[in-house]
Amino acid sequence: YILLCKGNTYYTGYTDNVERRFETHKAGKGAKYTKAFPPVKILYTQEFKTKSEAMRAEAMIKRLTRKQKDELIRKGWPH
C-alpha cells in the first residue's frame, strides 16, 4: 500500500489488512515515519498471493522515484 502523508509525502508498506494498518498509522502507533508525517489517505493498494511477494513489491516500490510512484498510483501494478 501507499499512503499520502502530511507534507505531501508517501509512505509504502505491506500488511494483510490495509484499513486496520492505516488506522494504526493514524493513531501514531505505526512506523516511525508516519509518526513524524501522519497519514492523510490511502492512495494505492495491491494484493499478492504470498507475504514474500508483497515484501518484494514493497521493496521495489520504495526504490521508485516519486514520478514512478505517481505513475504506479495512476496506472496500477504492471502485469
WORATA-V763690 format. One record per pair of residues at least 4 apart in sequence whose C-alpha atoms are under 8 Angstrom apart, sorted by the first residue. I is the first residue (numbers start at 1). J is the second residue. D is the distance in whole Angstrom. If there is no record, write none. Layout:
I;J;D, I;J;D
This chain:
1;12;6, 1;13;6, 1;14;6, 1;15;8, 1;18;7, 1;42;7, 1;43;8, 1;44;5, 1;45;4, 1;46;6, 1;58;8, 2;10;6, 2;11;6, 2;12;5, 2;13;7, 2;42;6, 2;43;6, 2;44;5, 2;45;7, 3;10;5, 3;11;5, 3;12;6, 3;39;6, 3;40;7, 3;41;6, 3;42;5, 3;43;5, 3;44;7, 4;8;6, 4;9;6, 4;10;5, 4;11;7, 4;39;6, 4;40;6, 4;41;5, 4;42;6, 4;43;6, 5;9;5, 5;10;6, 5;11;7, 5;34;7, 5;37;6, 5;38;5, 5;39;4, 5;40;5, 5;41;7, 6;37;5, 6;38;6, 6;39;6, 6;40;6, 7;37;7, 9;37;8, 11;33;8, 11;34;7, 12;58;7, 12;61;7, 12;62;7, 13;58;6, 14;18;8, 14;54;6, 14;55;7, 14;58;6, 15;21;7, 17;21;6, 18;22;6, 18;45;8, 19;23;6, 20;24;6, 21;25;6, 21;30;7, 22;26;6, 22;39;8, 22;42;7, 23;27;6, 24;28;7, 24;29;5, 24;30;5, 25;29;6, 25;30;4, 25;31;7, 25;34;6, 25;35;7, 25;38;7, 25;39;7, 26;30;8, 26;34;8, 26;38;6, 26;39;6, 28;34;7, 28;35;5, 28;38;7, 29;35;7, 30;34;6, 30;35;7, 31;35;7, 32;36;7, 33;37;6, 33;38;8, 34;38;5, 34;39;6, 43;73;7, 44;73;6, 46;77;7, 47;54;8, 48;53;6, 48;54;6, 49;53;7, 49;54;8, 50;54;6, 51;55;6, 52;56;6, 53;57;6, 54;58;6, 55;59;6, 56;60;6, 57;61;6, 58;62;6, 59;63;7, 60;64;7, 61;69;7, 64;68;6, 64;69;6, 65;69;6, 66;70;6, 67;71;6, 68;72;6, 69;73;6, 70;74;6, 71;75;6, 71;76;8, 72;76;5, 72;77;6
